Amino acid sequence: MTEIRKKTLPKYFREILEGRRRFDIRLADFNIKEGDVLVLEEFDPTKNEFTGRVIKKTVKFITKFNPLEYHDIDEIKKYGFYGVGI
């Protein structure tokens, strides 16, 4: 088990804290596996600093994908993505 620290914007931090957000979408520029602990540190971009609030979540499921396999870059820029919990 590895702890992986990531900054999280206040909006998303709040959704996770309230139990409404049960997924996280991240650039796959680090190693992670099921059972690791994601340490989410709230980061306030208006002050450019961490708030000191932290949530730890155990990773239950991982899927990796390349959005360019399905969409061109202009579509991605125009529409973005939904993260859908099911």
N, C-alpha and C positions, 0 to 999 in steps of 0.2 A: 504494500500500500504506500502510495506516494501522495504527499500534499502538494497541490498545484495552486498557486496564488494568482488571481486575476482581478483586475479592477472592474468595477461594475457601476454604471451610472445610477443615480438616485432613483429614477423611475423604475428601472428593472430590479434594483435592490428591494424596493418597497413591494413590488409584485411578488418576488420570491419570498420575502419575509411574511407576507399575508397569505401565502400558500396558493396564490392564483397563477403563478408561473412555475411550471414543472418541467422546463426545458431551458437550455441555453445554447445559443448559436455562437460559435467562435471560429476564427480563422485557425486552420489546422497547422499552426506553426510551432507546435509543441507535442510532446508525447503524452498520451493519456490512455488509461485502460479502465475497464470495469473494476470497481473496488477502490480506485483512487479517491481521494477527497479533494473536492474543488473548494478552495477557500476564496470566497467572494468578498472583496474589500470595496466598500462604497467609496466612490471617488466623485467629488464635486468639481465639474469642469469650470464653473464660474469663478471658483476660488483657486483652481488648479492644485487641489490638495485632497488627501484622504480624510474622511470624516471620523474615522476610528471605529466605525461599525463594521462587523464581520459576520458572515454566515458561512458555516461549513456544511457541505452536502456531499454524501457519498454518491459516486458515479454508478448508475444502474445500467445504462445503455449508451452505446456510442454508435453513430453511423457517420461515415465520411463520404462526401460527394463533391463533385466538381460541377458547379452550376453552368459552366460554359459548354458542358456536354448536352445541355437541354435548351439553353437560351443564348442569344448573342448579347454582347456587352451593352448594346443600346437598350434592349429590352430590360436588362437588369438595372441599368441606370434609371430608366423611366418608371418601372414598377416596383423594384425592390423585391423582397421576399416576405412571406408569412411564415412564422413558426406556428405550427398547429399541434396542439396537444390532443391526443386521442386515447 
